[in-house]
Amino acid sequence: MKSNRQPVMIDADLYKRLQQYSAPTDAPVARVVSRALTEWLDKVGAARLEAQPPPLDPANILTVEELAARLKVPPTWVYEHLRARAGKPIPAFRCGRYLRFDWLEVAAWLRERRA
């Protein structure tokens, strides 16, 4: 069965300590360490997968004008709600000098404001 684990970076000290237990004379200890390390890697890998946001769908990326049209407000309203003084600004990101919005994040922002 193929594993879905992603590589995890460990520091050199931990690597050296793990190598100590891989000697043939310490085979039972090596199995315990290997099992514990495998369980830990499974937890870390699962946590990393859960923590990752969903990939951006190009269809959900909007310009200021497109977002304003979807929200049925003028573009100036969008710019005003981008400012920090707006409390919690609209989630946006930059592509060079251009502002872009992920519709899913904006929808979550709207639900949060409504609550």
Summary of the structure (lengths in Angstrom):
residues: 115
radius of gyration: 23.8
end to end distance: 45.7
largest distance: 73.9
contacts: 228
relative contact order: 0.09
helix: 60%
strand: 9%
